[in-house]
């Protein structure tokens, strides 16, 4: 019987941790991350669940003769935002996975 009490206590802790993880993930998903390219010519906004919600392209970044440059700026901004999301996700959620692997 003694082992059952420990098991119940452990299950309660796991359930509590699951609720905290869900709450943390929801907060992350609502957080906005702004990725920027060189000289702020392109800015993209994403939520923590990797959904792009906005893109701002400065007029001087649009050169019909140099579309490749605009594409590169967009890639830079998107990749910057993705790195921010990944870093913040690891920072917030990593505490739940430490020692599990």
DRENSE-702595 format. One line per field, with one value per residue (C-alpha): x, y, z; residue number from 1. Coordinates in pm, 1 decimal, always signed. Example, Ala and Ser with C-alpha at 12.3 -4.5 7.8 and 13.67 -1.06 7.14 Angstrom:
# DRENSE-702595
u <- (+1230.0 +1367.0)
v <- (-450.0 -106.0)
w <- (+780.0 +714.0)
num <- (1 2)
# end
This chain:
# DRENSE-702595
u <- (+0.0 +286.3 +408.5 +63.7 +79.5 +411.4 +269.2 -34.1 +190.4 +409.2 +106.0 -16.5 +326.2 +322.5 -24.8 +82.7 +389.0 +172.0 -56.7 +243.2 +391.8 +63.5 +35.8 +395.4 +342.8 +25.3 +210.4 +491.2 +241.0 +98.6 +440.6 +540.2 +888.6 +1017.4 +1287.7 +1484.4 +1710.0 +1997.4 +1921.7 +1564.1 +1461.5 +1252.6 +1079.1 +863.9 +650.2 +577.3 +398.0 +564.7 +384.4 +572.8 +280.9 +377.0 +142.2 +306.7 +574.3 +699.6 +917.6 +1075.7 +1018.1 +1391.2 +1427.2 +1213.9 +1431.5 +1277.0 +1627.5 +1744.5 +1469.1 +1733.7 +1831.1 +1472.5 +1442.2 +1763.6 +1638.0 +1313.1 +1502.9 +1728.9 +1434.2 +1242.1 +1546.8 +1615.6 +1262.3 +1283.1 +1607.8 +1443.3 +1143.0 +1363.8 +1583.4 +1287.0 +1114.1 +1427.7 +1460.6 +1099.8 +1033.6 +1381.2 +1327.3 +1067.7 +1292.8 +1621.4 +1744.7 +1492.9 +1732.5)
v <- (+0.0 +232.7 +229.6 +333.5 +658.1 +741.4 +657.4 +881.6 +1165.4 +1121.6 +1120.0 +1445.0 +1600.5 +1484.8 +1629.3 +1957.2 +1969.7 +1898.3 +2189.3 +2418.9 +2307.3 +2373.6 +2717.1 +2799.7 +2680.8 +2887.9 +3196.2 +3128.7 +3092.7 +3436.4 +3602.7 +3805.9 +3780.0 +4037.2 +3927.6 +4193.1 +4200.8 +4435.2 +4799.0 +4710.1 +4707.4 +4397.5 +4309.6 +4005.0 +3930.1 +3576.7 +3426.3 +3157.5 +2885.8 +2994.1 +3179.6 +3489.9 +3772.9 +4067.5 +4165.0 +4517.9 +4595.5 +4938.0 +5098.8 +5135.3 +4755.4 +4710.5 +4730.1 +4564.4 +4508.5 +4330.9 +4095.6 +3858.2 +4117.1 +4148.8 +3771.1 +3754.7 +4024.4 +3835.8 +3513.5 +3693.6 +3840.4 +3511.8 +3316.6 +3577.7 +3540.4 +3158.6 +3166.2 +3391.9 +3159.4 +2851.8 +3017.4 +3136.3 +2798.7 +2624.1 +2878.5 +2837.9 +2471.0 +2331.8 +2329.8 +2057.1 +1829.2 +1862.3 +1526.5 +1328.2 +1236.4)
w <- (+0.0 +79.4 -280.4 -405.5 -209.7 -371.9 -712.6 -658.3 -543.4 -847.0 -1077.7 -922.6 -983.2 -1344.9 -1397.8 -1240.9 -1465.9 -1772.3 -1683.2 -1635.2 -1967.0 -2146.6 -1987.8 -2080.8 -2439.7 -2472.8 -2347.7 -2595.8 -2879.2 -2798.2 -2783.2 -3088.2 -3236.1 -3484.2 -3724.2 -3906.6 -4209.0 -4281.8 -4202.4 -4103.8 -4469.6 -4405.7 -4079.2 -4017.2 -3715.4 -3601.9 -3306.4 -3098.2 -3293.1 -3608.1 -3767.6 -3964.7 -3875.3 -4051.3 -4299.4 -4354.7 -4654.7 -4681.0 -5023.1 -5081.4 -5054.8 -5365.6 -5674.6 -5981.4 -6117.7 -5801.6 -5688.0 -5550.5 -5288.8 -5165.9 -5147.1 -4944.4 -4707.1 -4651.0 -4582.7 -4336.0 -4148.1 -4136.6 -4021.8 -3753.8 -3618.4 -3626.1 -3426.2 -3168.3 -3138.8 -3102.9 -2840.5 -2635.7 -2666.2 -2540.7 -2262.6 -2146.1 -2218.6 -2158.6 -1783.9 -1830.1 -2031.6 -1840.4 -1725.7 -1930.6 -2211.0)
num <- (1 2 3 4 5 6 7 8 9 10 11 12 13 14 15 16 17 18 19 20 21 22 23 24 25 26 27 28 29 30 31 32 33 34 35 36 37 38 39 40 41 42 43 44 45 46 47 48 49 50 51 52 53 54 55 56 57 58 59 60 61 62 63 64 65 66 67 68 69 70 71 72 73 74 75 76 77 78 79 80 81 82 83 84 85 86 87 88 89 90 91 92 93 94 95 96 97 98 99 100 101)
# end
